[in-house]
Structure formats: structure tokens, C-alpha cells
Amino acid sequence: MATAPMTDSSTHNSFADQATADAMVAKAKELRPLFMAEAAAGEKQRSPTKAAEQALFDNNILYALLPRRLGGVGLSLTDFCRMQIEIAKGDPAISWVVQIINGTSWVTSMAPDSVQDIVFADGPTTVCGAYNPPGKARKVDGGWIINGAWPYTSGSRQSKWAQQGVVLEGYDGPVVPGISMCYIPFSDLTITDTWFVTGMQGTGSDTSVARDVFIPEGQMVLMDERAGQIDRTKRHFGAPSDVLPVVPVVRTTGIAQLIGAAEAMLEIVRDEAGKKPVLTTTIAPRTNSGAYMRDLGETAAMIDTAKLILFHLVGELDQAGLTDTELALADKARHRAQCAQMIKLVHEASESLMFLAGSSAFSLDKPISRYWKDLSMGLRHIQNIPTIGYEIYGRNIAGGDMISPPGAY
């Protein structure tokens, strides 16, 4: 992608046109065989392969959510989710990396001008990072000294910049809302090989470490001015995504990849139904089993329902961006609960599919096993825990005391 200079709010104040968006979705479908072919190697090395990584960069997939004013593709959330569903059908771990880098890069596009001037000085770039457990920042002349170790830094090997959560030295308060964000080039960090997990092994979510790293003042966003706040006085402002709420966007779009993985599992089970018998019965093939077909239909309906919720929610967010409307807290609480509902549906669907596939589906050489492992882990990200989402919504509609700061849901 050609480097584009940053502009003010008078240009690039819309999402990518439909032809551009459709081309990105088509490319994701085209790349599915490549991602599927590279998935086992990526899982073995616990990070994306060079072939998969190259495909992401060559096709601007890691710049998909970045606003056009920064040289990004500027997809709407709806179109980003359409693309992510297709990428996850190839490899959920790759779609996870795409989600993290796009989400973090987009959050950086909402940071103060000083951060944007530095991070995007040479055009579109890639940012990932983590905020918990936070590192420590010590004030010095002209900037800050940063120390910390941040696990779960997904996409660390595909990113040029890290957005890391820190607290100021001497701060002993709660993690939320006591987190400031600093921006550090990965060239100043050490990546420690710590990502040994059951699922999402191919994401390279290792630990990034800072040891007495100096950053200038302009690369720190203190908690009272954190990235994600709407600031219409900034020079770099005006895209629809500049007015969207950070947590609902990142949480909701992140579920698209889980739905895509579930759809890939459904395809495998569906395609086997006309070929395999129902073991221990006289029924062959499985399409002759009323029980099997009933459960398959219910499972497909669960995934369809999750997609309906997903595109309803991202459609609301897109409309808020296009109309410069801020979501009310009640809407954010509802979004949190509806995301919880999607998680419940996708989880139940994935478990049902493994019952339908049978015990052989857990063999390590079966692709459905990898989809299931990756999906099982992704479902349990902290933003996806259903009980928390339901409680937030219940407290909101009943007028109870909130358990989470408004910016956290």
C-alpha cells in the first residue's frame, strides 16, 4: 500500500467504499487454502508462518481497520467482520492476529496527535500490545523510563509498535481505571518465548519485555487522556471510526473470528454426514439419522443466530460512526450482554459439532481438532465471559451499582 500523509477532518471522512470492501472479503476467501495449508506449521512454531504473514501484508489485511487518513483501508466494522469470518475459516490463529493488530492499530489512531505523529510518521504501520499486568513508568527529563513484562502479546512478530499498559511508579490503585498507555517500538523490546498453550498456539502471543526503555513525552498517553477518548480538537480526526467506543468495537468484532471458526467446523461435519455411518447403529450414512440431522440443524441455527446478532451490533456501531453519534451507556451495557449471548451460542454449537463428529475428531491430525481448540480458547477471553456481560446488563436495567467503569464495557 502506498504511504498516505495524514490529513485533517476534511478528507477521508467515510468508510471504504463497497467495491473495496468486497475485494477484501474476496481476497480473504481466496487465501483460505493458504491459511489452511500453513496452519499446522504455524501451530507447531507457535506463531504465523512467513507465508501466512506475507499474505497478510501483501493484501493490506493488517491495515484493514486503520482509517484511510492514515493510509489504511478504512473498512467499516461490518465489512471487517465479513473479512474476519473468512480468514478464520482458514486458520483461527491467523484471524486472531488480524484482530489484535487491527484493533490495537485502530485504537492508536484515536490517540493524541503526538502519538499519531510518531507512530504513523511513515504511513500505515502495525501495532499490538497488552495492558495487564501493567508495567511501570518513571518520569524523567523529556520523557519516561519504562519497565515491564506483558504476556499474551498476540501478533508481536508482525508488529512494529507496542501499545503497553503502565502505571506510574508508586501507584498502588486498581488496574482499572489506573492504566496509562505507552508506545514503544518493538526494536526496543525483547520478546520472550512463553506461549505454550492448548489453543491459539499459532498466534505468537509471547511476552514482550521492556528493561529501562526511554520513550519521549509524546509516546505516553496518561490515564486521564487515554487513547480512545473522543477529542475533536485533534488535527488527526474525522474518520467515522474516530467517534466509536473502544471496548464495544474491539469486543464485538473479535467475535466474528469465533463465528468463522464455528462455520468451518460445521462445514466439516456437514460434508462427512453423507459419507460416514452412525457407529453402533444400523444407520448409514448419517444423513439417514433423524437425530443426527436434528442436532445438525439446531447447531447451524445457533451459528446463524450468532451472526444475526453480530451484524446487528456492528451495524449499530457503523451507523454511530457515520452519523457522529455517541453510544449511550445503556446501549453499551446491552451490547455487552448481546455479545455474551453470541459467546453462549458459539460455544454450544462448537461442542455439539464435536459430539456429531465423534471421538476421532480429537485426533491431532484432524483440522476440526485445531478449530475446536482455538475456538475454545478464544471464547474464554476476558471480554467474552458471559456471566460478567449479563450482570452488567442486569445491573444497568435494574439500576444497580455498576461493577465495571463505563469505559471498560
C-alpha positions as CSV (number, residue, x, y, z in Angstrom):
1,M,0.0,0.0,0.0
2,A,1.3,3.4,-0.9
3,T,2.1,5.7,2.0
4,A,-0.5,8.3,2.6
5,P,0.1,11.5,4.5
6,M,-2.1,12.3,7.5
7,T,-4.9,14.7,6.7
8,D,-7.4,16.7,8.7
9,S,-11.1,16.0,9.1
10,S,-12.0,17.5,5.7
11,T,-11.0,14.3,3.8
12,H,-11.4,10.6,4.2
13,N,-14.4,11.0,6.5
14,S,-16.1,7.8,5.4
15,F,-15.5,4.1,5.5
16,A,-14.1,2.3,2.5
17,D,-16.4,2.0,-0.5
18,Q,-18.3,-1.2,-1.1
19,A,-16.1,-2.3,-4.0
20,T,-13.0,-2.1,-1.9
21,A,-14.7,-3.9,1.0
22,D,-16.0,-6.7,-1.3
23,A,-12.5,-7.1,-2.7
24,M,-11.0,-7.5,0.8
25,V,-13.6,-10.2,1.6
26,A,-13.0,-11.9,-1.7
27,K,-9.2,-11.9,-1.1
28,A,-9.8,-13.5,2.4
29,K,-11.8,-16.3,0.7
30,E,-9.1,-16.7,-1.8
31,L,-6.4,-17.0,0.9
32,R,-8.3,-19.7,2.8
33,P,-6.5,-22.6,1.2
34,L,-3.1,-21.0,2.0
35,F,-4.0,-20.3,5.6
36,M,-5.3,-23.9,6.0
37,A,-2.2,-25.3,4.5
38,E,0.1,-23.2,6.8
39,A,-2.0,-23.7,9.9
40,A,-0.2,-26.9,11.2
41,A,3.2,-25.4,10.8
42,G,2.1,-22.2,12.4
43,E,0.7,-24.1,15.4
44,K,4.0,-26.1,15.7
45,Q,6.1,-23.0,15.7
46,R,3.5,-21.1,17.8
47,S,3.4,-18.1,15.5
48,P,2.3,-17.3,12.0
49,T,4.5,-18.8,9.2
50,K,6.3,-16.5,6.9
51,A,4.0,-17.4,4.0
52,A,0.9,-16.5,6.1
53,E,2.5,-13.3,7.3
54,Q,3.5,-12.3,3.8
55,A,-0.1,-12.8,2.6
56,L,-1.4,-10.5,5.4
57,F,1.0,-7.7,4.5
58,D,0.7,-8.1,0.7
59,N,-3.0,-7.7,0.8
60,N,-3.2,-4.9,3.4
61,I,-5.2,-7.1,5.8
62,L,-3.3,-5.8,8.8
63,Y,-4.3,-2.3,7.8
64,A,-8.0,-3.1,7.3
65,L,-9.5,-1.1,10.2
66,L,-6.9,1.7,10.1
67,P,-8.6,4.9,8.8
68,R,-7.9,6.0,5.3
69,R,-6.5,9.3,6.5
70,L,-3.6,7.2,7.9
71,G,-3.2,5.2,4.7
72,G,-5.3,2.3,6.0
73,V,-8.1,0.5,4.1
74,G,-10.7,2.0,6.4
75,L,-13.2,-0.9,6.4
76,S,-16.5,-0.5,8.2
77,L,-16.9,-2.8,11.2
78,T,-19.5,-4.8,9.2
79,D,-17.0,-5.4,6.3
80,F,-14.2,-6.1,8.7
81,C,-16.3,-8.8,10.3
82,R,-17.2,-10.2,6.9
83,M,-13.5,-10.5,6.1
84,Q,-12.6,-11.9,9.5
85,I,-15.1,-14.7,9.3
86,E,-13.5,-15.9,6.0
87,I,-10.0,-15.7,7.4
88,A,-11.0,-17.7,10.5
89,K,-12.3,-20.4,8.2
90,G,-8.7,-20.8,7.0
91,D,-7.0,-20.5,10.4
92,P,-8.5,-19.1,13.6
93,A,-5.0,-18.2,14.9
94,I,-4.3,-16.0,11.9
95,S,-7.6,-14.3,12.3
96,W,-6.8,-13.7,16.0
97,V,-3.5,-11.9,14.9
98,V,-5.5,-9.9,12.4
99,Q,-8.0,-8.9,15.1
100,I,-5.4,-7.9,17.6
101,I,-3.2,-5.9,15.2
102,N,-6.2,-4.2,13.5
103,G,-7.9,-3.4,16.8
104,T,-4.7,-2.0,18.5
105,S,-3.7,0.0,15.4
106,W,-7.2,1.5,15.3
107,V,-7.1,2.4,19.0
108,T,-3.7,4.1,18.2
109,S,-5.4,6.1,15.5
110,M,-7.6,7.6,18.3
111,A,-4.6,8.6,20.4
112,P,-3.4,12.2,20.9
113,D,-1.7,13.9,17.9
114,S,1.7,13.4,19.4
115,V,1.3,9.6,19.3
116,Q,-0.1,9.6,15.8
117,D,2.6,11.9,14.5
118,I,5.3,9.5,15.7
119,V,3.7,6.0,15.1
120,F,2.3,6.8,11.7
121,A,5.1,9.1,10.6
122,D,5.9,6.8,7.7
123,G,2.4,5.8,6.8
124,P,0.3,2.8,7.9
125,T,2.0,0.5,10.4
126,T,1.2,-2.3,12.7
127,V,0.6,-2.0,16.5
128,C,-0.2,-4.7,19.1
129,G,0.2,-4.9,22.8
130,A,-1.2,-5.7,26.2
131,Y,-2.3,-3.8,29.2
132,N,-2.4,-6.3,32.1
133,P,-0.4,-6.9,34.2
134,P,0.8,-3.3,33.7
135,G,4.4,-2.2,33.6
136,K,5.9,0.7,35.4
137,A,6.6,4.2,34.1
138,R,9.1,6.6,35.8
139,K,9.1,10.3,34.8
140,V,12.5,11.7,33.7
141,D,13.5,14.8,31.8
142,G,11.9,14.7,28.3
143,G,10.0,11.5,28.8
144,W,9.6,8.3,30.7
145,I,11.6,5.2,31.6
146,I,9.5,2.1,31.1
147,N,9.9,-1.3,32.7
148,G,7.6,-4.2,32.4
149,A,6.7,-7.7,31.0
150,W,3.5,-8.1,29.1
151,P,2.3,-11.6,28.4
152,Y,-0.2,-12.6,25.6
153,T,1.3,-10.1,23.1
154,S,-0.5,-11.6,20.1
155,G,1.0,-10.5,16.8
156,S,4.2,-9.4,18.3
157,R,6.3,-10.7,15.4
158,Q,4.1,-8.9,12.8
159,S,4.1,-5.5,14.7
160,K,6.4,-2.6,14.5
161,W,5.0,-0.9,17.6
162,A,3.7,-2.0,21.0
163,Q,0.9,-0.3,22.9
164,Q,1.6,-1.3,26.5
165,G,-0.3,-0.6,29.7
166,V,1.6,1.0,32.5
167,V,1.1,2.6,35.9
168,L,3.2,5.3,37.3
169,E,5.9,4.3,39.8
170,G,4.4,4.5,43.3
171,Y,0.8,3.9,42.0
172,D,-0.9,1.1,44.0
173,G,-4.5,1.6,42.9
174,P,-6.8,-0.6,40.9
175,V,-5.8,-1.8,37.4
176,V,-8.9,-0.2,36.0
177,P,-9.0,2.8,35.6
178,G,-5.4,3.2,36.7
179,I,-3.8,2.3,33.3
180,S,-1.9,4.6,31.1
181,M,-0.6,3.6,27.7
182,C,2.9,3.9,26.3
183,Y,4.0,3.3,22.8
184,I,7.3,1.5,22.3
185,P,9.0,0.3,19.1
186,F,9.4,-3.4,19.1
187,S,13.0,-2.8,18.3
188,D,13.4,-1.6,21.9
189,L,11.7,-4.6,23.4
190,T,12.7,-8.2,24.0
191,I,10.2,-11.0,23.0
192,T,10.4,-13.9,25.5
193,D,9.2,-17.3,24.2
194,T,6.4,-18.1,26.7
195,W,3.4,-19.1,24.6
196,F,2.8,-22.7,25.5
197,V,-0.9,-23.3,25.5
198,T,-3.7,-25.6,24.3
199,G,-5.3,-23.4,21.7
200,M,-4.5,-20.4,19.6
201,Q,-0.9,-21.6,19.6
202,G,-0.2,-20.1,16.2
203,T,-0.7,-16.5,17.3
204,G,2.8,-15.9,18.7
205,S,1.3,-14.4,21.9
206,D,4.6,-14.3,23.7
207,T,5.8,-12.0,26.4
208,S,7.2,-8.6,25.4
209,V,9.7,-7.2,27.9
210,A,10.9,-3.6,28.4
211,R,14.1,-3.0,30.5
212,D,14.8,0.6,31.3
213,V,13.4,1.7,27.9
214,F,13.3,5.5,27.4
215,I,10.4,7.0,25.5
216,P,9.8,10.7,24.8
217,E,6.9,12.5,26.3
218,G,4.9,12.2,23.0
219,Q,4.7,8.4,23.3
220,M,2.9,8.3,26.6
221,V,-0.9,8.6,27.0
222,L,-1.8,9.1,30.7
223,M,-4.9,7.6,32.1
224,D,-6.8,10.9,32.2
225,E,-6.2,11.3,28.4
226,R,-6.1,7.7,27.4
227,A,-6.3,6.6,23.7
228,G,-9.9,6.1,22.8
229,Q,-11.4,9.3,24.2
230,I,-13.1,11.4,21.6
231,D,-11.2,14.6,21.1
232,R,-12.5,16.8,18.3
233,T,-9.6,19.3,18.8
234,K,-7.1,16.9,17.4
235,R,-5.5,17.6,14.0
236,H,-5.9,13.9,13.1
237,F,-9.6,13.4,13.4
238,G,-12.6,13.0,11.2
239,A,-13.0,9.3,10.2
240,P,-16.2,7.6,11.3
241,S,-14.1,5.3,13.4
242,D,-12.8,8.3,15.4
243,V,-16.0,8.6,17.3
244,L,-16.6,4.9,18.1
245,P,-16.3,3.4,21.6
246,V,-13.2,1.3,22.0
247,V,-14.3,-1.6,24.1
248,P,-17.6,-2.4,22.3
249,V,-15.8,-2.2,19.0
250,V,-12.9,-4.5,19.9
251,R,-15.1,-7.0,21.8
252,T,-17.8,-7.2,19.1
253,T,-15.5,-7.5,16.1
254,G,-13.4,-10.1,18.0
255,I,-16.4,-12.5,18.0
256,A,-16.5,-12.6,14.2
257,Q,-13.5,-14.8,14.0
258,L,-15.1,-17.2,16.5
259,I,-18.2,-17.5,14.3
260,G,-15.9,-18.1,11.3
261,A,-14.2,-21.0,13.1
262,A,-17.5,-22.5,14.1
263,E,-18.7,-22.2,10.5
264,A,-15.6,-24.1,9.4
265,M,-16.3,-26.9,11.9
266,L,-19.9,-27.0,10.6
267,E,-18.7,-27.4,7.0
268,I,-16.5,-30.4,8.1
269,V,-19.3,-32.1,9.9
270,R,-21.8,-31.4,7.2
271,D,-19.6,-32.8,4.5
272,E,-19.0,-36.0,6.5
273,A,-22.7,-36.6,7.1
274,G,-23.3,-38.2,3.7
275,K,-20.2,-40.4,3.9
276,K,-20.0,-41.9,7.4
277,P,-22.3,-44.2,9.4
278,V,-23.7,-43.6,12.9
279,L,-21.5,-46.0,14.7
280,T,-23.1,-48.7,16.9
281,T,-26.3,-48.4,14.9
282,T,-27.6,-49.8,11.6
283,I,-27.9,-46.2,10.2
284,A,-25.7,-45.3,7.2
285,P,-24.9,-42.7,6.2
286,R,-25.5,-40.2,8.9
287,T,-27.9,-38.2,6.7
288,N,-30.4,-41.1,7.3
289,S,-30.4,-40.4,11.0
290,G,-33.3,-38.1,12.2
291,A,-31.5,-37.5,15.5
292,Y,-28.2,-36.6,13.7
293,M,-30.0,-34.3,11.3
294,R,-32.0,-32.6,14.0
295,D,-28.9,-31.8,16.0
296,L,-27.0,-30.6,12.9
297,G,-29.9,-28.3,12.1
298,E,-30.0,-26.9,15.6
299,T,-26.3,-26.3,15.6
300,A,-26.4,-24.5,12.3
301,A,-29.3,-22.3,13.6
302,M,-27.2,-21.4,16.6
303,I,-24.4,-20.2,14.4
304,D,-26.8,-18.3,12.1
305,T,-28.4,-16.6,15.2
306,A,-24.9,-15.5,16.4
307,K,-24.2,-14.0,13.0
308,L,-27.5,-12.1,13.1
309,I,-26.6,-10.6,16.5
310,L,-23.1,-9.8,15.3
311,F,-24.1,-7.9,12.2
312,H,-26.9,-6.1,14.1
313,L,-24.4,-4.9,16.7
314,V,-21.6,-3.8,14.2
315,G,-24.3,-2.2,12.1
316,E,-25.3,-0.1,15.0
317,L,-21.7,0.9,15.6
318,D,-21.1,1.7,11.9
319,Q,-24.2,3.9,11.9
320,A,-23.0,5.7,15.1
321,G,-19.7,6.4,13.3
322,L,-21.4,7.6,10.1
323,T,-23.8,9.9,12.0
324,D,-21.3,11.1,14.6
325,T,-23.4,9.7,17.4
326,E,-22.1,8.5,20.7
327,L,-23.5,5.3,22.2
328,A,-25.3,5.7,25.5
329,L,-24.1,3.7,28.5
330,A,-27.4,1.7,28.3
331,D,-26.5,0.7,24.7
332,K,-23.0,-0.3,25.7
333,A,-24.4,-2.5,28.5
334,R,-26.9,-4.1,26.1
335,H,-24.1,-4.7,23.6
336,R,-22.1,-6.4,26.3
337,A,-24.9,-8.8,27.1
338,Q,-25.7,-9.5,23.4
339,C,-22.0,-10.3,22.9
340,A,-22.4,-12.7,25.9
341,Q,-25.3,-14.3,24.1
342,M,-23.2,-14.8,20.9
343,I,-20.5,-16.5,23.0
344,K,-23.0,-18.9,24.6
345,L,-24.4,-19.8,21.1
346,V,-21.0,-20.3,19.5
347,H,-19.7,-22.3,22.5
348,E,-22.8,-24.6,22.5
349,A,-22.6,-25.0,18.7
350,S,-18.9,-26.0,18.8
351,E,-19.4,-28.6,21.5
352,S,-22.4,-30.0,19.6
353,L,-20.3,-30.3,16.5
354,M,-17.6,-32.3,18.3
355,F,-20.3,-34.7,19.5
356,L,-21.6,-35.1,16.0
357,A,-18.1,-35.5,14.6
358,G,-17.2,-38.2,17.1
359,S,-14.2,-39.0,19.2
360,S,-11.9,-39.4,16.1
361,A,-12.4,-35.6,15.6
362,F,-10.0,-35.1,18.5
363,S,-7.1,-36.6,16.6
364,L,-4.3,-34.0,16.3
365,D,-4.2,-34.6,12.5
366,K,-7.8,-33.7,12.1
367,P,-8.4,-30.0,11.2
368,I,-11.6,-29.9,13.2
369,S,-9.5,-30.5,16.3
370,R,-7.5,-27.4,15.7
371,Y,-10.6,-25.3,15.1
372,W,-12.1,-26.6,18.3
373,K,-9.0,-25.9,20.4
374,D,-8.6,-22.4,19.0
375,L,-12.2,-21.6,19.4
376,S,-12.4,-23.0,22.9
377,M,-9.6,-20.7,24.0
378,G,-10.8,-17.6,22.1
379,L,-14.3,-18.0,23.7
380,R,-12.7,-17.5,27.1
381,H,-11.0,-14.1,26.5
382,I,-11.9,-11.9,29.5
383,Q,-14.1,-9.7,27.3
384,N,-16.1,-12.8,26.3
385,I,-17.0,-14.1,29.8
386,P,-20.9,-14.3,29.5
387,T,-21.7,-14.0,33.2
388,I,-19.9,-10.7,33.5
389,G,-21.7,-9.3,30.5
390,Y,-25.1,-10.5,31.7
391,E,-24.5,-9.0,35.2
392,I,-23.5,-5.6,33.7
393,Y,-26.7,-5.5,31.6
394,G,-28.9,-6.7,34.6
395,R,-27.5,-4.0,36.8
396,N,-28.0,-1.4,34.1
397,I,-31.6,-2.2,33.5
398,A,-32.4,-2.6,37.2
399,G,-30.5,0.5,38.4
400,G,-28.0,-1.5,40.5
401,D,-24.5,-0.3,41.3
402,M,-22.1,-0.9,38.4
403,I,-19.2,-3.4,38.9
404,S,-17.2,-2.0,36.0
405,P,-16.2,1.5,35.0
406,P,-18.1,2.7,31.9
407,G,-15.0,2.7,29.7
408,A,-14.5,-1.0,30.5
409,Y,-17.7,-2.2,28.8
